[in-house]
Amino acid sequence: MKIKSVYLETNDIAGTVAFYGGRLGLPIVDLMAKSVTFQVGWSQLHFRVNTQTQPFYHLAFLIPSNQMQEAFAWLSKRTGVLPFTDGRKIAHFENWNAHAFYFLDNHGTILEFIARHELNNVSYKSFNSSSILSINEVGVPVDSVSEAGEFLLANYAIPYFAEGPRMPDFVVMGESEGLLIVPRAGRGWWPTMRPAEKHPIRIQLEHHGKPIELRFHEEIQVKRPLAVAW
């Protein structure tokens, strides 16, 4: 499963352009007065303005499996890296065979660089913004985690992630190249433990060669076709 596009909201379009286009150096595909689109490897990240709220989210960006240290050094020159546990800033997820570290964007959205070592994506080029391979994870807080998981499985054959976890208030759906992180709204996001909030999210996926569009608002909604308007 690959995450092709993610649509989020921002209450600060200028700050969003400065952070993602400036600090992270992501190419700007489209820029208008009330929206902006960035290229993130094979994914696109879209923001539209909503000044009536203060949205924040969770996203993880996939990086080459052998470039965790290089990515950490590169990002550390551009923004602060959050501590994970015991003062460490690079997390080791043994069950996922992955390493990751976390940082915040201009909204307080919890961002992550993750290297998944089972994926065949080694790179020997110097790490820079073009080394980011895709959006790998999207956080989608819901009221009922079990209902959301079963709905995605039954209607779109999106599986529970084989490496887990699968808990009453937190579940992971998808595959290593693309994951939906589904917590109960109010559950703390690692590593800050800020409670997860429900804000509008639209996600376009490719799963077994088929396009899927997911919309998460106050309750889970899944719609086809891709032409459904924002």
N, C-alpha and C positions, 0 to 999 in steps of 0.2 A: 504494500500500500504506500503510495506517495502522496504527499500533501502538495497540491499544485498552487493553490491560492488561499490566503487568509485575509478576511476583511474585518477590521477592528474600528473602533471609534477613538477620537482624540479631542480634547478640549484645548489643544495648543498645537496648531498645525505648524507654526514657525519653529517651535521647539522640537517637534517630531522630525521635521526636515533637517534641523541642525544636528540632532542626535544620530539618526539612522543614515542620513546622507553625508553628514560631516564627520562625526566621530567614528562611526563604523565604516564609512566609505562605501555604502551600498549604492549601486547605480540607481538613479531616479528614472523610472520609465515614463511617468506621467505626473505632472504637477499642475494643479489648478488652485483656485482661491480657497476651495473647501475640501480638497482631497489630494492625496499623494500616493503614488505606487512605487515600491522599490523592488528591484530584482534581487533575489536571494538564491543563487544557484539555480536549480530547476524550479524553484518556487517563486511566487510573487507575494509581497506583503502590502496590503492596501489599508489606508486610513482615510476616514471621512470625519469632518468636524461635527461635534455635538457639544455645544458649550453649556448644556443644561445638566451635565453630569461630570463625574471625575472617574472615568473608566480606568481600570488596570487589569492586566491579564498575566498569563504565563505562556511563554514560548521558549522552545529550545531549537538551536541551530546546529545542524550536523556538520562536523569538521572531519578531515581525514583522520583515520584511526591511529596514525603514527605522529600526529602533530599537536598533542595536548600541551606539551611544554612550550612549543613555539607559539601556539595560539594564546596561551596564558600570558607570555611575555608581550606579545603584540597588543592584546587587549588592555593589559595593565598600564600601558603608556597612554591610553585613550580615556579610560574611566576607571573608577574604583571596582575592585573585585570583592564580593561579599565573603565573609568567613563562613565555613560550613560547620564543622564541629571541631572541638579541641584546638581552635586556632588555625586549623588547616583550611586552605582555600580550594584545594582540588579534592573532589569527592571520588571515592572508588566504589562503584556499585558492582559487587562481585557477582550477584545473581544475573545481572544484565551484561556482564563482561564489558563494562564501560567506565570511563572516567569523565568527569564534568566539573565545571565551575559556573558560578552565578554572578550576575550583576544587574543593575537597575537601569531602565531607560528614563526619559524625562517625565513620564507619567507615574513612575514607581512600579511599572510592569516588571515582573521578575523574569529576566532573560537568562539563558543558559547556553553555553557551548558544550556539546557532548561528542565524545569520540566513542564509537561502538566498534569494538575490536574484531567482531565476527564479520563485519562488512569488508568487502574487497575494495577499498577506496584509498589506499596508501598514496601519498604524494611526496615528492622530493623537491618541489618548488618552495621558495621562501614563502612563509605564510603571510597573506594579506587578505583584504576583504573578498577578493575573487576566489579564495580558498574555501569559503563557506559554501557547502554543498547544497543545502536545502533548509527549509523549515522542517524539523524532525518531530517536534511535539507541539501540540496545542492544548492548553488547559481549558476545560469546558465544565465549570461548576454547574451542578443541577440540584434539584430538591431530592430526587430519588435516584441514587446511584444504581440500584439493582434494576429499576425499570428502564433507565437509559441504556444500560449494558445489554439487557435482553432485547430491547427494541432494535438496537444497532445490529446485533447478531441475527435476529430473526428476519429483519427487513433488508439488510444489505450484506449479510454474511461477513461483517467485520468481526473478527474473532477476539476473544479475550487474549491478551498478550501472553504467550506461553510462559514467559519468565515471571509473570505476575507483577505486582500483587493483585489479589482479588479479595477485597474486604467490604463490609457493609457500607462504609463511608468513603471508599476510595477504590477505583478500579482503573486498569489500563487496557485500552482496546487498540488492536491493530497489529502491525508487524514492525520489525526493527527499522525499516526505512521511513515509517510514518506511524505515529502514535497519537491517540487521543487520551489525555490524562483527565480522568473524570472523578473529581472529588465532590463530596457533599458541600453545598454552599455553606460557608462559615468555617470549614476545616482549614487549618493553617497551611499555607504554602511553604515548603522548604526553600531556602534556609531561614527566612525571616519570620516565619509563622504568622504572617499577616493573613487574616481570614479571607478565604476565597469569596469573591463576589460575582454575581451574575450580571454580565453586560453583553450587549449584542455581539455575536460572532457569526460570521458566515465562512464556511470552509468548503473548498472544492478539492475533491480527492480523485485519485485514479486507483481503482481496486480491481485486480484481475482484468485489467484492460478496459474497465468500464468507468465512466464518470459518475460521481456522486456529489450532490450538493447537500450540505448540512447547515441548518440554521439553529442556533441556540439563542433564545431570548430569556423570557422568564421561565419557560418550560421548554423541554426538548422539542424541536420541530425538524423534520427531515423532508426535503422537497426535491422534486425533479420538475422540469429539466434545469440545465445550467442557466437558462435564460431568465429565470425568475428574478424580478427586479429587487434591488436592495431596498 
